[in-house]
Amino acid sequence: MKAASKREQRNLMKRICIVPFLSVLFICLNACQSQPEYCTVKGSVKGLKDGTRLELLDAHDHYKVIAKTQVKEGAYEFRPQASAPTHVYLYSADDEQLKDFFLEPGTIVADIDATDEEDYAAHAAGTPSNDLLRKIKQLDSNGNKDAADAIREEVLNAEETGILALYMADASGATAAQGLAVLDRLSENLAAKPYVTELRETLTRRARTEPAPEGSESPNYFIDMEFPDINGNPISLSSVVNNPANRYILLDFWATWCGPCRESIPELQALYEKYHDKGLEIYSVSEDENENNWKSFLPESGMNWVNVRDTHPGRNDNSMMTEYALHGIPTMLIIDGETGAIIFRDRMKDIATAVTALFQQN
């Protein structure tokens, strides 16, 4: 989603983590949380001058600065205090994100290479939670996604939960129901974080726009909206859903400034060309604040379906991003045109597979 600074943009990146040898490591994690809340964060530094100021921000306490230091002789070191394990971001003084990792008792090593634009994604090491997150990134990069996903599910559903489970509760791969269950099992020191209160509100809202859990007798239905198209004509989502010609409606949240959104357009075009005559319609909602950017982009985009712009873009009390509790964009939902029920929701992942399966079974 669009943000005012690099800091906020980077905070939206997709996050994943893994737990090998779960039975042993859960014991270790819980033991760490009961130790005195003191740790060391250190690492080598490349590409930053000596004297460069560094800050640690607590993502679970409104990004409050909890420690400061400076680069010295190509290295740095923090000795922050914390009342509970938390998720922190390491920034330079010019508002550039360098790393993010878990703050917990022990010695955390996070080497910095400011000359590498992708270095921020290289996770820290040295403590249980950080080592586990590092491990899952290795599994995913090696193509072992199925194994990683299976362990994520085990972590989310385990009785004993800690900073890892809390982190995963807000990841795009977790359902709202799983996330809420994790929050209910948190220890008191983690549950007291402002982040947890805010996350519970978001997950509660998101639960209303996710496909209902298997076996549920109460499906979730779309939330209606009405916004202007490129010509200023208001078009409601309900008018598209209630059109008898539309068997399935793909609700697409996107923006012209969103790189992954633009990259997804060819795939949406292919789906539309293949299935539109069979009953597929797309309702794309732009989250562009600049209306002219959206209007100038559309004619050459090839998005030859219903396009409207959210007149209150971004996360605010009147935004559809808030109503649908979007984790980020692009986010796609599939609505059943016969019932209005939401039957799929994902951040573009596997959308082609989902649409193809629906038309093959009908």
C-alpha positions as CSV (number, residue, x, y, z in Angstrom):
1,M,0.0,0.0,0.0
2,K,1.2,3.6,-0.6
3,A,3.0,5.2,2.2
4,A,4.7,8.5,2.9
5,S,8.2,7.2,3.5
6,K,10.5,4.3,2.7
7,R,10.0,3.2,6.3
8,E,6.2,2.6,5.9
9,Q,6.6,1.1,2.4
10,R,9.2,-1.5,3.6
11,N,7.0,-2.3,6.6
12,L,4.5,-3.8,4.2
13,M,6.7,-6.3,2.6
14,K,5.6,-9.9,2.8
15,R,7.0,-11.8,5.7
16,I,7.4,-15.5,6.4
17,C,9.0,-17.7,9.1
18,I,9.7,-21.4,9.9
19,V,10.2,-23.6,13.0
20,P,12.3,-26.8,12.5
21,F,12.5,-29.1,15.5
22,L,9.4,-27.5,16.9
23,S,9.2,-29.4,20.2
24,V,12.7,-28.3,21.3
25,L,12.5,-24.8,20.0
26,F,9.2,-23.9,21.5
27,I,10.7,-24.8,24.9
28,C,13.7,-22.6,24.1
29,L,11.5,-19.7,23.0
30,N,9.4,-19.8,26.1
31,A,12.5,-20.0,28.3
32,C,14.0,-16.9,26.5
33,Q,10.9,-14.9,27.2
34,S,11.2,-15.6,30.9
35,Q,14.8,-14.4,31.1
36,P,15.8,-10.9,32.0
37,E,14.9,-8.7,29.0
38,Y,18.4,-7.7,27.9
39,C,20.2,-8.4,24.7
40,T,23.0,-7.3,22.4
41,V,22.5,-6.4,18.7
42,K,25.6,-6.0,16.6
43,G,27.1,-6.5,13.2
44,S,29.5,-5.4,10.6
45,V,28.7,-2.4,8.3
46,K,29.5,-1.9,4.7
47,G,28.6,1.2,2.7
48,L,28.0,3.5,5.7
49,K,30.5,6.0,7.0
50,D,31.7,5.9,10.6
51,G,29.6,8.2,12.7
52,T,26.4,7.3,10.8
53,R,23.6,7.3,13.3
54,L,21.4,4.1,13.6
55,E,18.1,3.6,15.4
56,L,16.1,0.6,16.5
57,L,12.3,1.1,16.2
58,D,9.8,-1.1,18.0
59,A,7.2,-2.2,15.5
60,H,4.9,-3.4,18.3
61,D,4.8,0.0,20.0
62,H,4.0,2.4,17.1
63,Y,7.6,2.3,15.9
64,K,9.0,4.0,19.0
65,V,12.7,4.5,19.0
66,I,14.1,2.3,21.7
67,A,17.8,2.4,21.1
68,K,20.4,4.6,19.2
69,T,24.0,4.1,18.3
70,Q,26.6,5.0,15.6
71,V,28.7,3.2,13.1
72,K,32.2,2.9,14.5
73,E,35.2,1.3,12.6
74,G,32.9,-0.5,10.2
75,A,30.6,-2.0,12.9
76,Y,27.9,-1.2,15.3
77,E,26.4,-2.4,18.6
78,F,23.1,-1.8,20.5
79,R,22.3,-2.9,24.0
80,P,18.5,-2.2,24.2
81,Q,16.2,-3.0,27.1
82,A,12.8,-4.5,26.4
83,S,9.9,-5.6,28.5
84,A,9.0,-8.4,26.2
85,P,10.2,-9.9,22.9
86,T,9.3,-7.7,20.0
87,H,9.8,-7.0,16.3
88,V,12.2,-4.2,15.5
89,Y,13.4,-2.3,12.5
90,L,16.9,-1.0,12.1
91,Y,17.1,2.4,10.3
92,S,19.8,4.8,9.4
93,A,19.3,8.5,10.3
94,D,18.3,9.3,6.8
95,D,15.1,7.1,7.1
96,E,16.5,4.1,5.2
97,Q,15.5,0.6,6.4
98,L,18.5,-1.6,6.9
99,K,17.1,-4.7,8.6
100,D,14.2,-6.0,10.6
101,F,14.3,-8.8,13.1
102,F,13.1,-10.1,16.5
103,L,14.5,-8.5,19.6
104,E,14.9,-11.1,22.3
105,P,17.4,-12.1,24.9
106,G,20.8,-13.2,23.5
107,T,23.3,-11.9,21.0
108,I,21.7,-10.9,17.7
109,V,24.0,-10.5,14.7
110,A,22.7,-8.5,11.8
111,D,25.4,-7.5,9.3
112,I,24.7,-4.5,7.1
113,D,25.6,-4.0,3.4
114,A,24.1,-0.7,2.4
115,T,25.6,-1.1,-1.1
116,D,23.2,-4.0,-1.8
117,E,19.5,-2.9,-2.3
118,E,18.3,-6.4,-1.3
119,D,20.4,-6.7,1.8
120,Y,17.5,-5.5,4.0
121,A,15.8,-8.9,3.3
122,A,18.8,-10.8,4.7
123,H,17.6,-11.7,8.2
124,A,19.5,-11.5,11.5
125,A,20.8,-14.6,13.3
126,G,22.0,-15.7,16.7
127,T,18.8,-16.2,18.7
128,P,16.0,-18.8,18.3
129,S,13.3,-16.7,16.6
130,N,15.7,-15.0,14.3
131,D,17.4,-18.3,13.3
132,L,14.0,-19.8,12.5
133,L,13.0,-16.9,10.3
134,R,16.3,-17.1,8.5
135,K,15.7,-20.9,8.0
136,I,12.3,-20.4,6.4
137,K,13.8,-17.9,3.9
138,Q,16.4,-20.5,3.0
139,L,13.7,-23.1,2.5
140,D,11.6,-20.9,0.3
141,S,14.5,-19.7,-1.8
142,N,15.4,-23.4,-2.4
143,G,11.9,-24.2,-3.6
144,N,10.8,-26.1,-0.5
145,K,7.6,-24.1,-0.1
146,D,5.4,-27.1,0.8
147,A,7.7,-28.1,3.7
148,A,7.8,-24.4,4.9
149,D,4.0,-24.1,4.7
150,A,3.5,-27.2,6.7
151,I,5.7,-25.9,9.5
152,R,4.0,-22.5,9.4
153,E,0.7,-24.2,10.0
154,E,2.1,-26.1,12.9
155,V,3.5,-23.0,14.4
156,L,0.2,-21.1,14.1
157,N,-1.8,-24.0,15.6
158,A,0.6,-24.9,18.4
159,E,-0.7,-24.5,22.0
160,E,2.3,-22.5,23.1
161,T,2.7,-19.3,21.2
162,G,5.4,-16.6,21.3
163,I,6.9,-13.9,19.1
164,L,7.1,-16.1,16.1
165,A,3.4,-17.1,16.2
166,L,2.5,-13.4,16.7
167,Y,4.6,-12.5,13.7
168,M,3.0,-15.1,11.6
169,A,-0.5,-14.2,12.7
170,D,-0.1,-11.0,10.7
171,A,1.4,-12.6,7.7
172,S,-0.5,-12.8,4.4
173,G,-0.5,-16.7,4.5
174,A,-2.4,-16.9,7.8
175,T,-6.2,-16.8,8.0
176,A,-7.9,-14.3,10.2
177,A,-9.2,-17.2,12.3
178,Q,-5.7,-18.5,12.8
179,G,-4.4,-15.1,13.7
180,L,-7.1,-14.4,16.3
181,A,-6.5,-17.8,17.9
182,V,-2.8,-17.0,18.3
183,L,-3.7,-13.7,20.0
184,D,-5.9,-15.5,22.4
185,R,-3.0,-17.7,23.5
186,L,-0.3,-15.0,23.9
187,S,1.5,-14.5,27.2
188,E,0.6,-11.4,29.2
189,N,3.7,-9.4,28.3
190,L,3.2,-9.9,24.6
191,A,-0.6,-9.4,24.8
192,A,0.0,-6.0,26.4
193,K,1.6,-4.5,23.3
194,P,-0.4,-1.8,21.5
195,Y,0.3,-3.7,18.3
196,V,-1.7,-6.7,19.5
197,T,-4.8,-4.6,20.3
198,E,-4.6,-3.0,16.8
199,L,-4.0,-6.4,15.1
200,R,-7.0,-7.9,16.8
201,E,-9.2,-5.2,15.4
202,T,-7.8,-5.7,11.9
203,L,-8.1,-9.5,12.1
204,T,-11.7,-9.3,13.4
205,R,-12.5,-7.0,10.4
206,R,-10.6,-9.2,8.0
207,A,-12.5,-12.3,9.2
208,R,-15.7,-10.8,7.7
209,T,-14.2,-10.7,4.2
210,E,-12.4,-14.0,4.0
211,P,-13.9,-17.2,2.7
212,A,-15.8,-18.9,5.6
213,P,-13.9,-21.7,7.4
214,E,-14.6,-25.2,6.0
215,G,-17.8,-26.6,7.5
216,S,-19.2,-23.1,8.4
217,E,-22.9,-22.6,7.8
218,S,-22.5,-18.8,7.6
219,P,-20.6,-17.7,4.5
220,N,-19.1,-14.2,4.3
221,Y,-20.6,-11.9,1.8
222,F,-19.0,-9.0,-0.1
223,I,-19.2,-5.4,1.3
224,D,-20.8,-3.1,-1.2
225,M,-19.1,0.0,-2.6
226,E,-19.8,2.6,-5.3
227,F,-17.1,4.7,-6.9
228,P,-16.8,6.6,-10.2
229,D,-15.3,5.1,-13.3
230,I,-12.9,7.1,-15.6
231,N,-15.8,9.1,-17.0
232,G,-17.2,10.0,-13.6
233,N,-20.1,7.5,-13.7
234,P,-20.7,5.7,-10.4
235,I,-20.6,2.0,-10.5
236,S,-21.5,-0.2,-7.5
237,L,-20.0,-3.6,-6.8
238,S,-23.5,-4.9,-6.1
239,S,-24.7,-3.9,-9.7
240,V,-21.9,-6.1,-11.0
241,V,-22.5,-9.0,-8.6
242,N,-26.3,-8.9,-9.3
243,N,-25.8,-8.9,-13.1
244,P,-27.1,-12.4,-14.2
245,A,-24.4,-12.6,-16.8
246,N,-21.7,-12.6,-14.2
247,R,-21.1,-16.0,-12.6
248,Y,-18.0,-15.0,-10.7
249,I,-16.7,-11.5,-9.9
250,L,-13.0,-10.9,-9.3
251,L,-12.6,-8.0,-6.9
252,D,-9.2,-6.5,-7.5
253,F,-7.6,-3.9,-5.2
254,W,-4.6,-2.2,-6.9
255,A,-2.8,1.1,-7.7
256,T,-0.7,2.5,-10.5
257,W,2.2,3.1,-8.1
258,C,2.2,-0.5,-7.0
259,G,4.8,-2.5,-9.0
260,P,3.4,-6.0,-8.3
261,C,-0.1,-4.7,-9.2
262,R,1.1,-3.6,-12.6
263,E,3.0,-6.9,-13.1
264,S,-0.3,-8.8,-12.5
265,I,-2.2,-7.0,-15.3
266,P,-1.1,-9.4,-18.1
267,E,-2.3,-12.4,-16.0
268,L,-5.7,-10.7,-15.4
269,Q,-6.0,-9.9,-19.1
270,A,-5.4,-13.6,-20.0
271,L,-8.1,-14.7,-17.4
272,Y,-10.5,-12.1,-18.7
273,E,-10.1,-13.0,-22.3
274,K,-10.5,-16.7,-21.5
275,Y,-13.4,-16.6,-19.1
276,H,-15.4,-13.4,-19.6
277,D,-17.8,-14.9,-22.1
278,K,-18.3,-17.8,-19.6
279,G,-19.3,-15.4,-16.8
280,L,-16.2,-13.8,-15.3
281,E,-16.2,-10.1,-14.6
282,I,-13.5,-8.0,-12.9
283,Y,-14.1,-5.0,-10.7
284,S,-10.8,-3.2,-10.2
285,V,-10.6,-0.6,-7.4
286,S,-7.7,1.8,-7.7
287,E,-6.2,3.1,-4.5
288,D,-4.5,5.9,-6.3
289,E,-4.6,9.2,-4.4
290,N,-3.7,11.1,-7.7
291,E,-6.7,10.7,-9.9
292,N,-4.9,12.0,-13.0
293,N,-2.3,9.2,-12.7
294,W,-5.0,6.7,-12.7
295,K,-6.9,8.3,-15.6
296,S,-3.8,8.6,-17.7
297,F,-2.7,5.0,-17.1
298,L,-6.0,3.2,-17.8
299,P,-6.4,3.8,-21.6
300,E,-3.1,2.1,-22.4
301,S,-3.3,-0.5,-19.7
302,G,-5.4,-3.1,-21.4
303,M,-7.7,-3.3,-18.4
304,N,-10.9,-3.7,-20.4
305,W,-13.2,-4.4,-17.5
306,V,-14.9,-2.4,-14.8
307,N,-12.5,0.1,-13.3
308,V,-13.3,2.6,-10.5
309,R,-11.2,4.6,-8.0
310,D,-11.6,4.6,-4.3
311,T,-12.4,8.3,-3.5
312,H,-10.9,7.8,0.0
313,P,-7.8,5.7,-0.9
314,G,-5.4,4.3,1.7
315,R,-6.2,3.2,5.2
316,N,-8.7,5.5,6.9
317,D,-12.2,5.4,8.3
318,N,-13.8,5.7,4.9
319,S,-11.6,3.5,2.8
320,M,-12.5,0.2,1.4
321,M,-8.9,-1.0,2.2
322,T,-10.0,-0.6,5.8
323,E,-13.4,-2.2,5.3
324,Y,-11.8,-5.2,3.7
325,A,-8.8,-5.2,6.1
326,L,-6.3,-5.5,3.3
327,H,-2.9,-6.8,4.3
328,G,-1.5,-5.0,1.2
329,I,-2.0,-4.7,-2.5
330,P,-2.6,-6.3,-5.0
331,T,-5.3,-8.3,-3.2
332,M,-7.9,-10.3,-5.1
333,L,-11.2,-11.7,-3.9
334,I,-13.6,-13.9,-5.8
335,I,-17.3,-13.4,-5.3
336,D,-20.0,-16.0,-6.2
337,G,-22.4,-14.1,-8.5
338,E,-25.3,-16.3,-7.4
339,T,-25.0,-15.9,-3.7
340,G,-22.7,-12.9,-3.1
341,A,-20.4,-15.1,-0.9
342,I,-16.7,-14.5,-0.9
343,I,-15.1,-17.8,-1.9
344,F,-11.4,-16.8,-2.4
345,R,-9.1,-14.1,-1.1
346,D,-5.4,-13.8,-1.7
347,R,-2.7,-11.2,-2.6
348,M,-2.6,-12.3,-6.3
349,K,-1.1,-15.7,-5.3
350,D,-2.7,-18.6,-7.2
351,I,-5.5,-16.4,-8.7
352,A,-5.3,-18.1,-12.1
353,T,-5.5,-21.5,-10.6
354,A,-8.5,-20.5,-8.5
355,V,-10.4,-19.0,-11.4
356,T,-9.6,-21.9,-13.7
357,A,-10.8,-24.5,-11.1
358,L,-14.1,-22.6,-10.6
359,F,-15.0,-22.7,-14.3
360,Q,-13.9,-26.2,-14.8
361,Q,-16.2,-27.5,-12.0
362,N,-19.2,-25.5,-13.4
